[in-house]
Amino acid sequence: MLRLKINGNEIEVEEGITLASLYKNLGIKDAIGGLINGKIFDLQTPIHESGEVKPVRKGDPESLEIMRHSLAHIMAQALKEIYGNERVHLGVGPTTEDGFYYDVEVEGVRISEEDLPKIEKKMKEIISRNYPILRKELEREEAKELFRKLKEHYKEEIIDRIPDDERISVYQQGDFIDLCKGPHLPSTGKAGAFKLTSVAGAYWMGDSSRPMLQRIYGIAFWDKKELEERIRFYEEAKKRDHRKLGKELEFFMIDEEIGPGLVVWLPRGSIFRRILEDYWKDKHIALGYQLVYTPHVGRSQLWERSGHLEYYKPNMFPEMDIEGTGYYVKPMNCPFHVAIYKSKVRSYRDLPFKLAELGTVYRYEMSGVLHGLMRVRGFTQDDAHIVCRPDQVKDVIKEVLDLTLEILRDFGFEDFEVYISTKPEYAIGSDDQWKLSEDALKSAVEESGLVYKIDEGGGAFYGPKIDVKIRDAIGRLWQCSTVQFDFNLPERFDMYYVGDDNQKHRPYMIHRAIFGSIERFTGILLEHYAGLLPIWLSPTQAVVIPIADRHHDYALKVKDYLVKEGFRVEADLSDDRMNAKIRKAELMKIPYILVVGDREVEEGTVSVRSKKEGNMGAYPLEEFAKLLEEKIKNKE
C-alpha cells in the first residue's frame, strides 16, 4: 500500500494505481497529469512511491512538459505517414526549454526547412483524429523484439542502455508506437499550438563516429498568442545569429579542413579582438594584476598532480608522446599559474598575489555540440588567479565583483542574474573555509546592490562560486562571469606563504573569468548588438566615400587625418558606384559613412551618415573628429 497526500488529505491506495484512477475516485477533473514528490507523471503511469500529489492542469507550468513530449511523438508519427514506416528510423525525441525535437533517419530523404509546413499539416491532421495515447509496460526482450520488427535499430540500442531495475514502457497512438518513459497527454487532440522551426544535423548519441541524424525542432505553447510571440523572438534571434553575422562582417571562419571547433580570426575580427584584449589588459594592470603567458602543453605528471587526469580526462585531447614522456594540450591555465606562484617563497606581505592571462586552452568537445563561437575546441579564457590570506578574502572578492560589473557595463550590459553555489554533499576543505568563502561571496554581492539566488549544494567539491548571467537585447540570459574558490589546488601543490609568525600557512586561491572566453563573449556581443557594435569596438569606425574619381585625393586626405588622430578609418576608392559603396558600408555595419564631393572639398567638410542616426549633415573635419572622440570616450 502507498500513502498519498492530495489537496491536504492523506489517503491509502494500492501500489500501481494510476493518476487517472485516483482522480476519478476523488472527483478531480480536467487534470492531464500530476506532480508526485516533484516528478511529473501522466495519467497512465503506475505509481510506485508514497508522497504528495499535486494535480497538473492545462496552463500549469508542468503541463507544457507533458504537451510538448506528446507533440514530439505526433511529429514522429507524421514523418512515418509522409515518408513511409520502413524508411523512417527514430532516435530520441525529448522536450526543450520552449518546445521539442526529434532525431530521425529518413532513408533517401534530406529534410529541409521547406518541408516543415508539409510536416506541420500532417501533425494537425493527427491531432484532429484525437487518438487516445496508451501506455504499456514490456519485458526487456519483448520490447527488443517489438522494435526489431519495426526496424527501429536505434530504439533497440536505447533498450540495451536502460538499467536492469528500470521499467520499459511504450506509448501508442493509432498505429504509431514508440519507446518512451513519458509523460504524455491522454489523447493527441489535447495538444496545444505549435510551430516547427528548423532542421539541423546531430550525430547519434553525440558521437562523431556514429551516423548523422536529422534533428527537427519545434516550439509549442498552450496559447496561440504566446506561440506567435515566441516565433517573432526566434525570427529576431535568427537575424542576430553570430555565425551569420561573423561571416557577413568578416570576423572569423571555422574551416572543416583546419578542424571543427577551431576558430580562425580574420583581419577585421582580429582588430576587434585586439581592442577587446587591450581593454582587458589595461583594466587588470590598473588593479595590480601581473600579466603572464604560459605554454599550450604540459607534461602528464602536471595534470596528474592537479587532478585533471582523474576528474577531467574525457574533456582533454589525447596524450602525446614526446621523447618517451606524455604531454597534454592544456584544458585549463590553473596549474601553470600555481607553478608561477611557487617559483619562489611568498611572504604574507606579497599577498594578494594576482596573475592574469589571456590563455588559449583546448577541450575535446563532441562534434554534435559545437556551435560557432559559443562552443568550440580551442578558445582563449580571460583567466585570473588570486592567492590571498584569509583576512583578505572579503576585500578580494568585492574587488573582483566590482571589476566584473564595471567591465560588463562598459560593454552595454545592465541586467544581471547572480547565483551563489554553496557546499555540496561531498566536498574538500574545512567548514571554516567554506563558511568564510560563502560569506565573502554573499557580502560582495549584497554590497554591490545585486539580488542573488542561492544554488544550495551546487558548488564544486573544491569550493563555492558566484556565477553572473547577463541578459541581452532580446531577453536571453547568457552565463558569463565566474568567481570560483579552490581549496583543492593549494593542497595538491602544497602552496603556502610565510606569515608574520614566520610559519607556513595555506593560502586561499580564487579562479576568475569575466568574459568567460574571448570567443564566446564575441559571439554574445555580435548577437546582443545585431552586428552593429559600439563605435569604440567597431573594427572600422568610419569609411570615406568619394562621389567621383576627382574626389579621391580629398577622400585620402580625410582618411589620413582621422587615422593620425587615432581613429580606425578606411577610404573606398573602388570602381563601384557611390550608392553601391554606401550599401556595402551599411551591410558591413560601419558606424559612420563620410561622403565627400565638390562642396565638401571646397569647404573642408564631410557629409556624415550614421548607421543609427541617419543623415547628420555636413561637419568640418576637426569637428567630426571631436564628435567621434567623445562617442568613443563615452563608449556609446
QUIPENOR-V994804 format. One record per residue. N is the residue number from 1. RES is the residue in three letters. PHI is phi in radians with two decimals (999 if undefined). PSI is psi in radians with two decimals (* if undefined). BURIAL is + if it has 9 or more other ideal C-beta (glycine too) atoms within 8 Angstrom, else -. Layout:
<<N/RES/PHI/PSI/BURIAL> <N/RES/PHI/PSI/BURIAL>>
This chain:
<<1/MET/999/2.60/-> <2/LEU/-2.01/2.59/+> <3/ARG/-1.90/2.10/-> <4/LEU/-2.08/2.46/+> <5/LYS/-1.92/2.14/+> <6/ILE/-2.48/2.30/+> <7/ASN/0.91/0.64/-> <8/GLY/1.48/-0.09/-> <9/ASN/-1.91/2.48/-> <10/GLU/-1.75/2.31/-> <11/ILE/-2.31/2.77/-> <12/GLU/-1.95/2.25/-> <13/VAL/-2.37/2.86/+> <14/GLU/-1.25/2.45/-> <15/GLU/-1.09/2.44/+> <16/GLY/1.69/-0.06/-> <17/ILE/-1.13/2.61/+> <18/THR/-1.74/2.81/+> <19/LEU/-1.11/-0.56/+> <20/ALA/-1.02/-0.82/+> <21/SER/-1.19/-0.73/-> <22/LEU/-1.07/-0.84/+> <23/TYR/-1.12/-0.66/+> <24/LYS/-1.08/-0.75/-> <25/ASN/-1.13/-0.56/-> <26/LEU/-1.67/-0.03/-> <27/GLY/1.28/0.41/-> <28/ILE/-1.52/2.15/+> <29/LYS/-2.00/2.85/-> <30/ASP/1.24/-0.03/-> <31/ALA/-1.35/2.47/+> <32/ILE/-1.93/0.02/+> <33/GLY/3.10/-2.83/+> <34/GLY/-2.87/2.82/+> <35/LEU/-1.81/2.20/+> <36/ILE/-2.12/1.97/+> <37/ASN/0.92/0.65/-> <38/GLY/1.52/-0.13/-> <39/LYS/-1.72/2.50/-> <40/ILE/-1.45/2.25/+> <41/PHE/-2.10/2.54/+> <42/ASP/-1.58/-3.10/+> <43/LEU/-1.24/-0.32/+> <44/GLN/-1.78/-0.25/+> <45/THR/-1.34/2.19/+> <46/PRO/-1.08/2.50/-> <47/ILE/-1.69/2.26/+> <48/HIS/-2.18/0.27/-> <49/GLU/-2.48/2.54/-> <50/SER/-1.36/2.79/-> <51/GLY/2.67/-2.93/-> <52/GLU/-1.60/2.35/+> <53/VAL/-1.93/2.26/+> <54/LYS/-2.13/1.99/-> <55/PRO/-1.04/2.46/+> <56/VAL/-1.95/2.14/+> <57/ARG/-1.99/2.83/+> <58/LYS/-0.93/2.25/+> <59/GLY/1.81/-0.41/-> <60/ASP/-1.20/2.58/-> <61/PRO/-0.94/-0.70/-> <62/GLU/-1.21/-0.36/+> <63/SER/-1.16/-0.45/+> <64/LEU/-1.15/-0.65/+> <65/GLU/-1.04/-0.75/+> <66/ILE/-1.17/-0.82/+> <67/MET/-1.15/-0.78/+> <68/ARG/-1.15/-0.61/+> <69/HIS/-1.10/-0.72/+> <70/SER/-1.16/-0.64/+> <71/LEU/-1.14/-0.55/+> <72/ALA/-1.08/-0.72/+> <73/HIS/-1.20/-0.68/+> <74/ILE/-1.09/-0.69/+> <75/MET/-1.15/-0.74/+> <76/ALA/-1.07/-0.72/+> <77/GLN/-1.12/-0.70/+> <78/ALA/-1.08/-0.72/+> <79/LEU/-1.08/-0.73/+> <80/LYS/-1.16/-0.65/+> <81/GLU/-1.24/-0.57/-> <82/ILE/-1.37/-0.84/+> <83/TYR/-1.79/-0.12/-> <84/GLY/1.79/2.35/-> <85/ASN/-0.95/-0.77/-> <86/GLU/-1.41/-0.22/-> <87/ARG/-1.66/-0.31/+> <88/VAL/-1.81/2.11/+> <89/HIS/-2.04/2.22/+> <90/LEU/-1.63/2.39/+> <91/GLY/-1.70/-1.86/+> <92/VAL/-2.17/2.63/-> <93/GLY/-2.41/1.26/+> <94/PRO/-1.49/3.06/-> <95/THR/-1.56/2.83/+> <96/THR/-2.17/-3.05/+> <97/GLU/-1.02/-0.63/-> <98/ASP/-2.31/0.33/-> <99/GLY/-3.11/-2.25/+> <100/PHE/-2.84/2.93/+> <101/TYR/-2.62/2.88/+> <102/TYR/-2.40/2.33/+> <103/ASP/-1.61/2.14/+> <104/VAL/-2.37/2.70/+> <105/GLU/-2.00/2.17/+> <106/VAL/-2.08/1.91/+> <107/GLU/-1.04/2.16/-> <108/GLY/1.32/0.11/-> <109/VAL/-2.26/2.29/-> <110/ARG/-1.86/1.83/-> <111/ILE/-1.28/2.34/+> <112/SER/-2.10/3.04/-> <113/GLU/-1.13/-0.41/-> <114/GLU/-1.17/-0.37/-> <115/ASP/-1.48/-0.23/+> <116/LEU/-1.09/-0.74/+> <117/PRO/-1.02/-0.64/-> <118/LYS/-1.13/-0.70/-> <119/ILE/-1.21/-0.71/+> <120/GLU/-1.02/-0.75/+> <121/LYS/-1.07/-0.76/-> <122/LYS/-1.16/-0.66/+> <123/MET/-1.06/-0.75/+> <124/LYS/-1.12/-0.57/-> <125/GLU/-1.16/-0.75/+> <126/ILE/-1.14/-0.67/+> <127/ILE/-1.08/-0.73/+> <128/SER/-1.17/-0.43/-> <129/ARG/-1.24/-0.35/+> <130/ASN/0.95/0.86/-> <131/TYR/-1.11/2.37/+> <132/PRO/-1.10/2.46/-> <133/ILE/-1.78/1.97/+> <134/LEU/-1.92/2.39/-> <135/ARG/-1.85/2.48/+> <136/LYS/-2.54/2.41/-> <137/GLU/-1.69/2.42/-> <138/LEU/-2.19/2.70/+> <139/GLU/-1.25/2.72/-> <140/ARG/-0.97/-0.92/+> <141/GLU/-1.15/-0.61/-> <142/GLU/-1.09/-0.74/-> <143/ALA/-1.15/-0.75/+> <144/LYS/-1.11/-0.71/+> <145/GLU/-1.12/-0.70/-> <146/LEU/-1.04/-0.87/+> <147/PHE/-1.35/-0.36/+> <148/ARG/-1.16/-0.75/+> <149/LYS/-1.13/-0.61/-> <150/LEU/-1.41/-0.01/+> <151/LYS/1.02/0.68/-> <152/GLU/-1.83/1.36/+> <153/HIS/-1.20/-0.48/+> <154/TYR/-1.19/-0.61/+> <155/LYS/-1.19/-0.63/+> <156/GLU/-1.04/-0.74/+> <157/GLU/-1.13/-0.69/-> <158/ILE/-1.10/-0.73/+> <159/ILE/-1.03/-0.70/+> <160/ASP/-1.11/-0.42/-> <161/ARG/-1.54/-0.20/-> <162/ILE/-1.30/2.25/-> <163/PRO/-1.00/2.62/-> <164/ASP/-1.04/-0.55/-> <165/ASP/-1.55/0.13/-> <166/GLU/-1.80/2.40/-> <167/ARG/-1.24/2.51/-> <168/ILE/-1.87/2.18/+> <169/SER/-2.24/2.66/+> <170/VAL/-2.22/2.71/+> <171/TYR/-2.16/2.44/+> <172/GLN/-2.22/2.40/+> <173/GLN/-2.41/2.01/+> <174/GLY/1.08/-2.30/-> <175/ASP/-1.52/-0.08/-> <176/PHE/-1.55/2.35/+> <177/ILE/-2.38/2.46/-> <178/ASP/-2.53/2.54/+> <179/LEU/-1.26/2.23/+> <180/CYS/-2.95/2.55/+> <181/LYS/-1.43/-0.39/-> <182/GLY/1.57/-2.99/+> <183/PRO/-1.50/2.81/+> <184/HIS/-2.42/2.82/+> <185/LEU/-1.19/2.85/+> <186/PRO/-1.16/-0.53/+> <187/SER/-2.71/2.79/+> <188/THR/-1.11/-0.51/+> <189/GLY/-1.16/-0.22/+> <190/LYS/-1.59/0.06/+> <191/ALA/-1.15/2.66/+> <192/GLY/-1.62/-2.78/+> <193/ALA/-1.39/2.41/+> <194/PHE/-2.54/2.90/+> <195/LYS/-2.68/2.26/+> <196/LEU/-1.41/2.35/+> <197/THR/-1.96/-0.63/+> <198/SER/-2.84/2.92/-> <199/VAL/-2.24/2.37/+> <200/ALA/-2.47/2.93/-> <201/GLY/-1.61/2.60/-> <202/ALA/-2.65/2.14/+> <203/TYR/-1.17/2.47/+> <204/TRP/-1.06/2.21/+> <205/MET/1.07/0.37/-> <206/GLY/1.19/0.29/+> <207/ASP/-1.85/2.07/+> <208/SER/-1.15/-0.24/-> <209/SER/-1.51/-0.11/-> <210/ARG/-1.73/2.97/-> <211/PRO/-1.06/2.58/-> <212/MET/-1.52/2.06/-> <213/LEU/-1.71/2.97/+> <214/GLN/-1.80/2.17/+> <215/ARG/-1.80/2.06/+> <216/ILE/-1.85/2.13/+> <217/TYR/-1.73/2.55/+> <218/GLY/-2.46/2.79/+> <219/ILE/-2.12/2.69/+> <220/ALA/-2.70/2.45/+> <221/PHE/-2.52/2.81/+> <222/TRP/-1.23/-0.66/+> <223/ASP/-1.68/2.25/-> <224/LYS/-1.12/-0.62/-> <225/LYS/-1.12/-0.72/-> <226/GLU/-1.14/-0.65/+> <227/LEU/-1.09/-0.79/+> <228/GLU/-1.10/-0.66/-> <229/GLU/-1.11/-0.69/-> <230/ARG/-1.20/-0.63/+> <231/ILE/-1.09/-0.74/+> <232/ARG/-1.10/-0.68/-> <233/PHE/-1.06/-0.79/+> <234/TYR/-1.14/-0.65/+> <235/GLU/-1.10/-0.71/-> <236/GLU/-1.20/-0.72/+> <237/ALA/-1.09/-0.62/+> <238/LYS/-1.13/-0.68/-> <239/LYS/-1.12/-0.55/-> <240/ARG/-1.61/0.04/+> <241/ASP/-0.93/2.08/+> <242/HIS/-1.11/-0.43/+> <243/ARG/-1.18/-0.73/-> <244/LYS/-1.18/-0.83/+> <245/LEU/-1.15/-0.69/+> <246/GLY/-1.05/-0.61/+> <247/LYS/-1.28/-0.80/+> <248/GLU/-1.11/-0.68/+> <249/LEU/-1.56/0.01/+> <250/GLU/1.00/0.87/+> <251/PHE/-1.61/-0.80/+> <252/PHE/-2.70/2.90/+> <253/MET/-2.49/2.68/-> <254/ILE/-2.23/1.95/+> <255/ASP/-1.82/2.21/-> <256/GLU/-1.06/-0.55/-> <257/GLU/-1.21/-0.60/-> <258/ILE/-1.27/-0.76/-> <259/GLY/2.50/2.36/-> <260/PRO/-1.03/2.43/-> <261/GLY/1.36/0.15/+> <262/LEU/-1.95/2.04/+> <263/VAL/-1.58/2.31/+> <264/VAL/-1.89/2.09/+> <265/TRP/-1.51/2.14/-> <266/LEU/-1.42/2.92/+> <267/PRO/-0.89/-0.81/-> <268/ARG/-1.17/-0.71/+> <269/GLY/-1.16/-0.56/+> <270/SER/-1.21/-0.61/+> <271/ILE/-1.08/-0.83/+> <272/PHE/-1.02/-0.80/+> <273/ARG/-1.09/-0.69/+> <274/ARG/-1.09/-0.71/-> <275/ILE/-1.05/-0.81/+> <276/LEU/-1.04/-0.84/+> <277/GLU/-1.21/-0.72/+> <278/ASP/-1.10/-0.73/-> <279/TYR/-1.02/-0.83/+> <280/TRP/-1.08/-0.79/+> <281/LYS/-1.09/-0.79/+> <282/ASP/-1.04/-0.74/-> <283/LYS/-1.07/-0.72/+> <284/HIS/-1.33/-0.70/+> <285/ILE/-1.06/-0.68/+> <286/ALA/-1.10/-0.41/-> <287/LEU/-1.76/0.20/+> <288/GLY/1.52/0.19/-> <289/TYR/-1.28/2.56/+> <290/GLN/-1.82/2.17/-> <291/LEU/-1.47/2.39/+> <292/VAL/-2.34/2.89/+> <293/TYR/-2.25/2.37/-> <294/THR/-2.26/2.79/+> <295/PRO/-1.12/2.84/-> <296/HIS/-1.52/-0.22/-> <297/VAL/-2.30/2.78/-> <298/GLY/-2.61/2.69/+> <299/ARG/-1.13/2.66/-> <300/SER/-1.06/-0.56/+> <301/GLN/-1.13/-0.50/-> <302/LEU/-1.10/-0.79/+> <303/TRP/-1.31/-0.44/+> <304/GLU/-1.18/-0.81/+> <305/ARG/-1.16/-0.65/+> <306/SER/-1.26/-0.35/+> <307/GLY/1.68/-0.06/+> <308/HIS/-1.13/-0.66/+> <309/LEU/-1.19/-0.47/+> <310/GLU/-1.39/-0.71/-> <311/TYR/-1.89/-0.32/-> <312/TYR/-2.23/0.07/+> <313/LYS/-0.97/-0.68/-> <314/PRO/-1.04/-0.38/-> <315/ASN/-1.68/0.08/-> <316/MET/-1.81/2.60/+> <317/PHE/-1.21/2.73/-> <318/PRO/-1.04/2.73/-> <319/GLU/-1.18/2.50/-> <320/MET/-1.88/2.48/+> <321/ASP/-1.76/2.05/-> <322/ILE/-2.16/1.91/-> <323/GLU/0.93/0.72/-> <324/GLY/1.41/0.07/-> <325/THR/-2.03/2.41/-> <326/GLY/-1.39/2.42/+> <327/TYR/-2.33/2.63/+> <328/TYR/-2.23/2.48/+> <329/VAL/-1.22/2.51/+> <330/LYS/-1.31/2.32/+> <331/PRO/-1.55/-0.30/+> <332/MET/-2.62/2.82/+> <333/ASN/-1.67/-0.22/+> <334/CYS/-0.91/-0.89/+> <335/PRO/-1.07/-0.55/+> <336/PHE/-1.17/-0.70/+> <337/HIS/-1.19/-0.60/+> <338/VAL/-1.10/-0.74/+> <339/ALA/-1.09/-0.66/-> <340/ILE/-1.12/-0.76/+> <341/TYR/-1.03/-0.72/+> <342/LYS/-1.45/-0.01/-> <343/SER/-1.15/-0.29/-> <344/LYS/-2.71/2.90/-> <345/VAL/-1.24/2.33/-> <346/ARG/-1.87/2.38/+> <347/SER/-1.62/2.82/-> <348/TYR/-1.03/-0.42/+> <349/ARG/-1.30/-0.34/-> <350/ASP/-1.40/-0.18/-> <351/LEU/-1.74/2.59/+> <352/PRO/-1.25/2.47/+> <353/PHE/-1.83/2.03/+> <354/LYS/-2.11/2.01/+> <355/LEU/-1.94/2.48/+> <356/ALA/-2.41/2.51/+> <357/GLU/-2.65/2.38/+> <358/LEU/-1.55/1.47/+> <359/GLY/-1.81/2.19/+> <360/THR/-1.43/2.23/+> <361/VAL/-2.16/2.90/+> <362/TYR/-2.32/2.25/+> <363/ARG/-2.19/2.42/+> <364/TYR/-1.47/1.75/-> <365/GLU/-1.78/2.46/+> <366/MET/-1.11/2.53/+> <367/SER/-0.99/-0.61/+> <368/GLY/-1.17/-0.30/+> <369/VAL/-1.83/-0.09/-> <370/LEU/-1.13/2.45/+> <371/HIS/-2.68/1.63/-> <372/GLY/0.90/-2.27/+> <373/LEU/-1.52/-0.21/+> <374/MET/-1.35/-0.54/+> <375/ARG/-2.46/1.86/-> <376/VAL/-2.30/3.08/+> <377/ARG/-1.79/-0.34/+> <378/GLY/-2.33/2.18/+> <379/PHE/-2.65/2.81/+> <380/THR/-1.86/1.97/+> <381/GLN/-1.45/2.43/+> <382/ASP/-1.53/1.37/+> <383/ASP/-1.57/2.53/+> <384/ALA/-2.58/2.54/+> <385/HIS/-2.29/2.28/+> <386/ILE/-2.08/2.20/+> <387/VAL/-1.91/2.22/+> <388/CYS/-2.56/2.95/+> <389/ARG/-1.46/2.79/+> <390/PRO/-0.97/-0.67/-> <391/ASP/-1.28/-0.15/-> <392/GLN/-1.74/-0.18/+> <393/VAL/-0.96/-0.86/+> <394/LYS/-1.05/-0.83/+> <395/ASP/-1.15/-0.66/-> <396/VAL/-1.10/-0.82/+> <397/ILE/-1.10/-0.72/+> <398/LYS/-1.09/-0.75/+> <399/GLU/-1.11/-0.74/+> <400/VAL/-1.08/-0.81/+> <401/LEU/-1.17/-0.70/+> <402/ASP/-1.06/-0.75/+> <403/LEU/-1.12/-0.73/+> <404/THR/-1.01/-0.88/+> <405/LEU/-1.17/-0.67/+> <406/GLU/-1.07/-0.80/+> <407/ILE/-1.15/-0.82/+> <408/LEU/-1.09/-0.66/+> <409/ARG/-1.20/-0.63/+> <410/ASP/-1.05/-0.50/-> <411/PHE/-1.60/0.14/+> <412/GLY/1.69/0.17/+> <413/PHE/-1.75/2.29/+> <414/GLU/-2.23/-0.28/-> <415/ASP/-1.85/2.01/-> <416/PHE/-2.15/2.61/+> <417/GLU/-2.11/2.24/+> <418/VAL/-2.04/2.32/+> <419/TYR/-2.17/2.34/+> <420/ILE/-1.94/2.10/+> <421/SER/-1.72/2.22/+> <422/THR/-1.82/-3.08/+> <423/LYS/-1.05/2.20/-> <424/PRO/-1.41/3.10/+> <425/GLU/-1.09/-0.79/-> <426/TYR/-1.75/2.14/-> <427/ALA/-2.68/2.66/+> <428/ILE/-1.82/2.92/-> <429/GLY/1.65/2.66/-> <430/SER/-1.37/2.84/-> <431/ASP/-1.04/-0.65/-> <432/ASP/-1.12/-0.70/-> <433/GLN/-1.10/-0.79/+> <434/TRP/-1.12/-0.77/+> <435/LYS/-1.12/-0.82/-> <436/LEU/-1.04/-0.76/+> <437/SER/-1.19/-0.83/+> <438/GLU/-1.11/-0.72/+> <439/ASP/-1.09/-0.68/+> <440/ALA/-1.13/-0.71/+> <441/LEU/-1.11/-0.83/+> <442/LYS/-1.11/-0.76/+> <443/SER/-1.08/-0.75/+> <444/ALA/-1.10/-0.75/+> <445/VAL/-1.17/-0.77/+> <446/GLU/-1.10/-0.73/+> <447/GLU/-1.19/-0.40/-> <448/SER/-1.44/-0.07/+> <449/GLY/1.36/0.30/-> <450/LEU/-1.69/2.55/+> <451/VAL/-1.47/2.46/-> <452/TYR/-2.35/2.80/+> <453/LYS/-2.02/2.56/-> <454/ILE/-1.68/2.17/-> <455/ASP/-1.67/1.54/+> <456/GLU/-1.11/2.12/-> <457/GLY/1.32/0.18/+> <458/GLY/-1.61/0.04/-> <459/GLY/-1.25/2.81/+> <460/ALA/-1.20/2.81/-> <461/PHE/-1.11/-0.33/-> <462/TYR/-1.79/0.12/+> <463/GLY/2.76/2.76/+> <464/PRO/-1.37/2.95/+> <465/LYS/-2.68/2.85/+> <466/ILE/-1.93/2.32/+> <467/ASP/-1.99/2.29/+> <468/VAL/-1.96/2.09/+> <469/LYS/-1.81/2.48/+> <470/ILE/-1.96/2.51/+> <471/ARG/-1.77/2.25/+> <472/ASP/-1.58/-3.04/+> <473/ALA/-1.10/-0.41/-> <474/ILE/-1.95/0.33/-> <475/GLY/1.61/0.05/-> <476/ARG/-1.42/2.51/-> <477/LEU/-1.66/2.35/-> <478/TRP/-2.13/2.24/+> <479/GLN/-1.19/2.18/-> <480/CYS/-2.20/-1.37/+> <481/SER/-1.67/2.55/+> <482/THR/-2.38/2.38/+> <483/VAL/-2.12/1.95/+> <484/GLN/-2.17/2.14/+> <485/PHE/-1.30/2.62/+> <486/ASP/-2.40/1.89/+> <487/PHE/-1.61/-0.08/+> <488/ASN/-1.45/-0.98/+> <489/LEU/-1.10/-0.71/+> <490/PRO/-0.99/-0.61/+> <491/GLU/-1.29/-0.84/+> <492/ARG/-1.07/-0.66/+> <493/PHE/-1.75/0.14/+> <494/ASP/0.87/0.92/-> <495/MET/-1.34/2.48/+> <496/TYR/-2.71/2.88/+> <497/TYR/-2.29/2.74/+> <498/VAL/-1.62/2.07/+> <499/GLY/-1.41/3.12/+> <500/ASP/-1.20/-0.15/-> <501/ASP/-1.63/0.10/-> <502/ASN/1.15/0.38/-> <503/GLN/-1.93/2.79/-> <504/LYS/-1.39/2.42/-> <505/HIS/-2.35/2.54/+> <506/ARG/-1.42/2.20/-> <507/PRO/-1.47/2.94/+> <508/TYR/-1.59/2.52/+> <509/MET/-2.19/2.38/+> <510/ILE/-2.22/2.17/+> <511/HIS/-1.54/2.62/+> <512/ARG/-2.76/2.27/+> <513/ALA/-2.34/2.40/+> <514/ILE/-1.79/-0.89/+> <515/PHE/-1.24/-0.52/+> <516/GLY/1.64/-1.19/+> <517/SER/-2.66/2.68/+> <518/ILE/-1.05/-0.73/+> <519/GLU/-1.12/-0.93/+> <520/ARG/-1.13/-0.71/+> <521/PHE/-1.13/-0.62/+> <522/THR/-1.09/-0.78/+> <523/GLY/-1.06/-0.74/+> <524/ILE/-1.10/-0.77/+> <525/LEU/-1.10/-0.76/+> <526/LEU/-1.05/-0.70/+> <527/GLU/-1.32/-0.68/+> <528/HIS/-1.05/-0.77/+> <529/TYR/-1.68/0.11/+> <530/ALA/0.91/0.59/+> <531/GLY/1.55/-0.37/+> <532/LEU/-1.53/1.47/-> <533/LEU/-1.24/2.72/+> <534/PRO/-0.95/2.64/+> <535/ILE/-0.98/-0.69/+> <536/TRP/-1.17/-0.36/+> <537/LEU/-1.74/-0.22/+> <538/SER/-1.21/2.25/+> <539/PRO/-0.99/-0.70/-> <540/THR/-2.08/2.07/+> <541/GLN/-1.52/-0.45/+> <542/ALA/-2.72/2.62/+> <543/VAL/-2.19/2.37/+> <544/VAL/-1.68/2.20/+> <545/ILE/-2.11/1.98/+> <546/PRO/-1.36/2.51/+> <547/ILE/-1.24/-0.69/+> <548/ALA/-2.42/2.96/-> <549/ASP/-1.02/-0.59/-> <550/ARG/-1.17/-0.18/-> <551/HIS/-1.73/0.08/+> <552/HIS/-1.05/-0.79/+> <553/ASP/-1.06/-0.73/-> <554/TYR/-1.20/-0.66/+> <555/ALA/-1.03/-0.73/+> <556/LEU/-1.18/-0.65/+> <557/LYS/-1.08/-0.76/-> <558/VAL/-1.08/-0.82/+> <559/LYS/-1.05/-0.86/+> <560/ASP/-1.06/-0.69/-> <561/TYR/-1.11/-0.83/+> <562/LEU/-1.19/-0.62/+> <563/VAL/-1.13/-0.73/+> <564/LYS/-1.13/-0.47/-> <565/GLU/-1.39/-0.04/-> <566/GLY/1.73/0.22/-> <567/PHE/-1.74/2.73/+> <568/ARG/-1.67/1.75/+> <569/VAL/-2.29/2.46/+> <570/GLU/-2.12/2.82/+> <571/ALA/-2.15/2.24/+> <572/ASP/-1.65/1.75/+> <573/LEU/-1.86/0.40/-> <574/SER/-1.22/3.00/-> <575/ASP/-1.40/-0.04/-> <576/ASP/-1.11/2.71/-> <577/ARG/-1.20/2.77/-> <578/MET/-1.00/-0.79/+> <579/ASN/-1.11/-0.59/-> <580/ALA/-1.19/-0.66/-> <581/LYS/-1.15/-0.73/+> <582/ILE/-1.09/-0.76/+> <583/ARG/-1.08/-0.73/-> <584/LYS/-1.08/-0.77/+> <585/ALA/-1.11/-0.65/+> <586/GLU/-1.16/-0.72/+> <587/LEU/-1.15/-0.56/-> <588/MET/-1.41/0.01/+> <589/LYS/0.96/0.77/+> <590/ILE/-1.36/2.21/+> <591/PRO/-1.01/-0.73/+> <592/TYR/-2.22/2.35/+> <593/ILE/-1.97/2.16/+> <594/LEU/-1.92/1.85/+> <595/VAL/-1.60/2.31/+> <596/VAL/-2.23/2.32/+> <597/GLY/-2.44/-2.75/+> <598/ASP/-1.02/-0.81/-> <599/ARG/-1.12/-0.72/-> <600/GLU/-1.16/-0.68/+> <601/VAL/-1.07/-0.79/+> <602/GLU/-1.17/-0.68/-> <603/GLU/-1.69/-0.11/-> <604/GLY/1.21/0.68/-> <605/THR/-2.13/3.11/+> <606/VAL/-2.35/2.47/+> <607/SER/-1.58/2.02/+> <608/VAL/-1.73/2.26/+> <609/ARG/-2.10/2.24/+> <610/SER/-1.83/2.41/+> <611/LYS/-1.06/-0.54/+> <612/LYS/-1.73/-0.61/-> <613/GLU/-1.80/-0.06/-> <614/GLY/1.37/-2.67/-> <615/ASN/-1.31/2.06/-> <616/MET/-1.79/-0.01/-> <617/GLY/1.48/-2.97/-> <618/ALA/-1.52/2.43/+> <619/TYR/-2.23/2.37/+> <620/PRO/-1.00/2.54/+> <621/LEU/-0.98/-0.79/+> <622/GLU/-1.12/-0.62/-> <623/GLU/-1.21/-0.67/-> <624/PHE/-1.13/-0.68/+> <625/ALA/-1.06/-0.72/+> <626/LYS/-1.14/-0.71/-> <627/LEU/-1.02/-0.82/+> <628/LEU/-1.12/-0.74/+> <629/GLU/-1.06/-0.73/+> <630/GLU/-1.16/-0.73/-> <631/LYS/-1.19/-0.64/+> <632/ILE/-1.20/-0.76/+> <633/LYS/-1.02/-0.70/-> <634/ASN/-1.50/0.03/-> <635/LYS/0.93/0.80/-> <636/GLU/-1.31/*/->>
